[in-house]
Structure formats: structure tokens, C-alpha cells
Amino acid sequence: MRAVIVIPARYGSTRFPGKPLARQTGKYLIEHVVEQARKARGATDVVVATDDTRIAAAVGSFGGRSVMTSPAHPSGTDRVAEVMRHGEFAGAEIAINVQGDEPEIDPEIIEGLIAACRRPGVEMATVSAPLEAHADIENPNIVKVVTDRSGFALYFSRAAIPFNRDGAAGPSPRYRKHLGIYGYRREALLTLASSPVCDLERAEKLEQLRALYLGMRIFVHETARAPHGIDTPEDYAAFLKRYNASAGAPAAV
């Protein structure tokens, strides 16, 4: 099965406009993501899906590939679906959606998604990691996922799931944090992108609930550590510190 890694990237982030083009490491943020994606084994292509010519030009400057997509897409999933509907990627069986703000994404996570999507009966795959702090259980910004014994998602929620009714008196439930990285079989992706928002998704603001509502089976690949996504300028500043510490050199100005 041919697998394509698609990296949605848009310029107009509310909390961090122009985020993919941040370049204080000497490389564009989107360049770091592409480099990590290229390390993953099992994919034939890595392509950036964008609606902004500035991002496309930046990707071209470091030898990356990009596809221009509609500016009307409400989500990265829709952008990935457009790439998979047309052109040279229309025949690919698997799409891996890696967010354009994950410069530290572990290539092994991507490989795990590719492997999961090649398994019989898997229409979608995603990733979970242990919660980093006890307070994350009640944090609505941290999405939790519960799976069955075979690793397929039962539900995703911003609420504390599973709910620990007996509290400290009972055994501690196994809480897992959901990471917004996805693998799709082609037909599942196109069905998801063409289906209307369901009530569960509308209530929790979680697109993957639309897939569960449609009856899709989502396999949850487990990783030991969550990568640090970049949502805000403060997140980027923290990434710079980690990057410079590992490189042993000052940041580019």
C-alpha cells in the first residue's frame, strides 16, 4: 500500500500568525517538520498542503514539495483530502496527516501509523501518550482517549474519561492523552471529509468523533512520550531553547 505523508500548513493562525515561516533556528518551522517526516520509513512521499504562496515558496526553497489547496477548508483533514483526491496522489491508499507545527515529531510515531493503517480492519489510526501531569485529567484542553482491549478507540473527550467514581479508594484508571496525528485509509478519509458535522463533534469540538459516529474503527497507536507541538510564540520560544541546547549553538537572528 502506497503511503503519503501530508503536512497541512496555513499562514493565518489566530495565536501565532505566520507560524510555519518562523525561522529563528536558521530553518523554517515547516522545514523542521518536513525533515522529521522524511526520516519515517514506509512512506513514498512527503508533501506540504497549503493555501498560501509564501509557505509554498519557503517549502520550495529547501527542496520540499507542496500542493496548493483551497483557502476555504475548515480543517487540516479537508486539506489532506483535497491532496488525495487529485493529481499524482489520487492513487495512494494511505494518507498520514502530520500537523505543520510538530517540529519534534518522532519518525517512529509516523511509522507506527503507517503500519497500523496497513492492518486489516483499520480505517483510521491515531496516537496516544501518557498524561504528563495529574492535573491534565481535568484539563479540557487535553483530549483523553479510551480504547478497547484490541487498541481501537471507544471514545475521545475533553472530559475526564474514564471517570474514576471511587476516587482514591479504588484503583487508578489508565488515562491516555490523544495526539492529533492521524493515518487514514483513502476511502475513510474521503468519506470523513465529505460527511457533515455530527452532534458529538459539535459539542466537544473534536473532529475524530465524526469518524466514530460514522462507525469507523480507529486504531490508537501508543507512544511513550508526546512531542511538543507549537501553538503559540511562547511554545516556539521553548522549542528554540531545546533546539539550541541539543545543537550546542546560538539561535539564528
N, C-alpha and C positions, 0 to 999 in steps of 0.2 A: 504493500500500500504506500503510495506516494504521500509524504507528509510535508506540508509547507508551514513555516513559522511566519505569522503575520503580526506586525507590531503597529497597532493603531497609534497615531500621534497627531494631536491638534495643537494649534497655537493658542487658542483662546481659553486657557484655563482660568477660572474665576480667582482662585487663590494664588496662582503663580503664572501670569501671562508669559508666553514665550518660553515656557519650561523646557521643551525639547532642545532649544538652542542655547541653553545655559552652558558656558564654556570655561569656567574658571579652573578646570583641571588641565586645560590645553586641548581637550576633546569635547565635542558636543555631548550633552546628556544622552541624546538619542544614539550617538556613536557608541557609548559605553554599552547600551542595551543591545545594539546590533552585534557588537563584539562578543558579548556573553552568549547570545543566541547562536552565533556561528560555531561556538565550541560544542554545542549539543550534537550528539551523534544520532543519526536516523532521519534527519530532515534533508530534503533535496534543495530547498530554497529558503532564504530569509529575505523578507520584503517589508518595507515600511508603508503603511497605508495612511495617507494624509490628505487634507483638503487645503493645504497651504503651500504655495510655491517656495516660500522661504525654507520650510522644512525639507521639501524635495531637493532644493539646491544644496542644502547642507549635507543631506544624505549622499548626493552625487559627488560632493567634494571629497569624501573619504572612501569612495569606491563602493558605496552601498546601492541597493536597488530600492526604488519607491514606485508606488502606484498612486495616482491622483484619484481621489474618491469624492463623492458628493458632500458639500458642506451641510446638507440637511439631515445627516444621520444623527439620531438621538443618542447613540451609544457606540462603543467600540465594536460590539458584536455585529452591528449593522454594517460597519465599515469593513470588517473582515468578510462578511457575507458578500459584499459587493466585489471584493477581490476574487472570491471563489466562484462567482457567477460568470465572470467574463475573462476573456484573454487566455494567456498561457496557463493559468492556474485552474481553469474550469474543469480539468480532468483529474485534479488531485482528490484523493479520497479522505485525507485528514488535514484539518487546519488547527494549528496551535496558536492561540491568542495570548501573546505576551505583551503586557502593558508597556507603553513607551516611557514610563517613569520608574523602571526597575533596573537601574544600572548594576545592581549587585545580584541579579537573579542567578541562581545556581544552575549551570547547564544540566546537572543531573535531574533537577526537577522537570525540566523540559523533556528530557529523555524518558522520565517516568510517565509523563502524559502521553508521549508517542506510543510507548509500549502498551499503556492501558487502552488507548483507542484502537489498537490492533487486536485486542482480545474480543472473542465472540460475545455478543450481547451488550457491548459497551457502546452507547450512543454519544455520551459526553464523558469527560473526565475533568477533575479539578484537583485542588491541593489543600491539605490541612497541615497545621503545625501546632505544637503545644502552646497554650497561653503563656505569655511571658510574666504575668503578674496575677495574683488572686483577684485584684480589683477589675481585671478585664472581663470577668464573668458577668458583671453587671453593667459593663460599658456598652451602650448601644452602638458605638462606632466600631466595635469589634464584633464581626459576624461569627457566630458559632455554627457548627455543623454536627449532626448526629448521623451515624451510619448503621447499617445492619451488619451482621456477622461476616458478610462477604465483602464489606467495604463500600457498599453502594449507599448513597445519601438517602436518608429518610426525611430530613428537613434541614433548612437553614434559617437562622433567626438572629435578630439583634438582641433578643431576649436571652435570659439565662436558660439554655437547654443543654442537657436535661435539667429540669427543676429538682433541686435537692430538698424534698419535702421534710425529711427528718433532720436536716441541718447537720450539726456537729455530732449528733447522736448516731447517725448512720454512716455507711461507707462513702467515701468521696467519689462522686461521679467522674467520669473521664471527659473532660472538656477539651475541645479542639477548636482552634481558630481557623476560619476559612480564608484562603488566599485567592484573590481574584485573577487567577491564571487558569485558562481553560483549553481543553482539547475537544475537538468536535469531529464526528463523522460528518462527511459532507452533507448528506440529506438531513441530518438532525439540525445542523447549523442553518440551512436554508429554511427549514420548517420553523425553527425558533424565530428567525429574523422576520418571517412573513406572518407570524401569529400575533394577535392583539394582546395587549397587557391584560393580565388576569387580576382578580381582586387581591390575591395573596401578594403578588408583586407590587401592586399599588399601595398596599398597606405597609409593607416592610421596606419598600424601595430596593428590592433585591431581584435582579433580572433572572437569576437561576431558578427562582420559584416558578417562573413561567414554564420552564422545562419540566419540572416535577409535575406541575398541573397538567401538562400535555401528556404525561405518562412516560416521559423519557427516563432512562436509567443512567444516573450519573455516578461514575466510579470516583472515589476520593483517594487519591494517591497521598500517602503520608510522608512528610519530611520532618527532620528533627529540628530545623530552625527556619524561621520565617525571614525572607530577605527584607531589607529596609526600602520601602517604596518612597518616592519623592512627591509629596503633596503640596508642600509649602516652601518658601525660601529658607525657613528655619531647618527643614528636613535636608535641603540641599547643602546648607552650611555644615550640618552634621556629617553628611556624606563626604564633603571636602576634607574634613578632619580625618575621617577613616581612610580616605584615599591617599592623603599626604603621609599619614602615618605608615601605611603599607608601602608606599613608593619611596619614602625617605627623602622627599624633595618638597620644596615650597610650591604652592599653587601658582598657576599662570595668572597674570593680571589681565 
